[in-house]
C-alpha cells in the first residue's frame, strides 16, 4: 500500500455551517459508513455509536468499520458488537459502495491507519465531525469545533438540529449512553478546562433519558483484569522526573507486556498517573511495541504537548496529544521527549 500524505486544511469552516451541511447530507442520502481513529477511545466510539443510533432512527443504513478492535472496557456501549476491524479485501469495496463516509474524532485519514487508501479511493461524500486542531484537506464537508470538549458533544448538537427540524425526540437511552461515555472520558471525568456549563446541561439531559453515571464509570474504569494492574505497578516503578520535577515520564517496554500478558489496550489511561505528582506540569508515557514506539502526552495549563507530538508526526490538543515513530528506538524516543519538553516546562 502506498504511503499517502495530506495537506493541512487552509482554514477551518464555521462549525454551525458545517453541521448544517451534515444535516443536509444525511437527509439526502441513504447509506453510510462511519469510521474513527486507530486505538479507539471512549469519545471516538461514543461518537460513532451515538451517530449510528441517530441515523438508524432516521431510517438510514449504517456500516461500522474501524482500523482496530473495540477495547474490552468499551464493549458495553450499545452497538459496539457491530463494529468490525478493517480488512482491505473485504471493506475497500464497502467504503466505495456507500453514499456517505463519516470520519469522526479524526482530522486526517492518517489517523485511520491502514484505511487511508480505501478512504481516499471511495467516491462517497466524505464528512468530518471532530474537535481536533489542524485538520487535513481530504473531505467534502467539515464540522469542526476545536473548543468543544469532545466529538460526542458535537454529535449531540447534530442530534438537537434534527430534533428541532422534525419536532420529535431522538435521544434514546442507547444513544445517550454512547454520548455520555464520549463526553465523560474526553473531559477526564468532567475535570478538564472545556467542561463548560453547556456540557453539564447536555449531561443532565442524557441522565434524564436514563443514563446511569455509576454504570458508565464502572464499566469504563472499574473492570480491569489483574494483569493490567500488574502492568500498571511495573509502569509506575519506571517513573522519573526531569526539569526540576516539572516533567514526569513513564516507560512500558515490550518485555513488560509479554511478562504480564497485556497489550496496548491495557495501557489506556496510564499516562494520567504522571500528572498526579506534586509539581509536575507535563507527563508522558513511552510504549515499546514490536515495530514502533507509541507516546502519549499530557499537560496542565497552557503547555502545548501537541507541539511535541507534531515533532513525531502526531497531534492532538494542547493538554492531551499522542504520536508514534517507527524510526527511533525506545531510548531515543524517551530522550527526545525529555529534550523537547525543556522548551515548554
Secondary structure as UniProt FT lines:
FT   HELIX           15..28
FT   STRAND          31..36
FT   HELIX           42..57
FT   TURN            58..59
FT   STRAND          61..66
FT   HELIX           72..74
FT   TURN            75..76
FT   TURN            78..79
FT   HELIX           80..82
FT   STRAND          84..85
FT   HELIX           88..97
FT   STRAND          100..104
FT   HELIX           109..111
FT   TURN            113..114
FT   HELIX           116..121
FT   STRAND          125..130
FT   STRAND          141..144
FT   TURN            146..147
FT   HELIX           151..166
FT   HELIX           173..186
FT   TURN            187..191
FT   TURN            193..194
FT   HELIX           197..209
FT   HELIX           213..221
FT   HELIX           226..236
FT   TURN            237..238
FT   STRAND          240..242
FT   TURN            243..246
FT   STRAND          247..252
FT   HELIX           254..260
FT   HELIX           264..267
FT   TURN            268..269
FT   HELIX           270..276
FT   TURN            278..279
FT   STRAND          282..288
FT   STRAND          293..299
FT   TURN            301..302
FT   HELIX           305..311
FT   TURN            312..313
FT   STRAND          315..316
FT   STRAND          320..325
FT   HELIX           330..341
FT   TURN            342..344
//
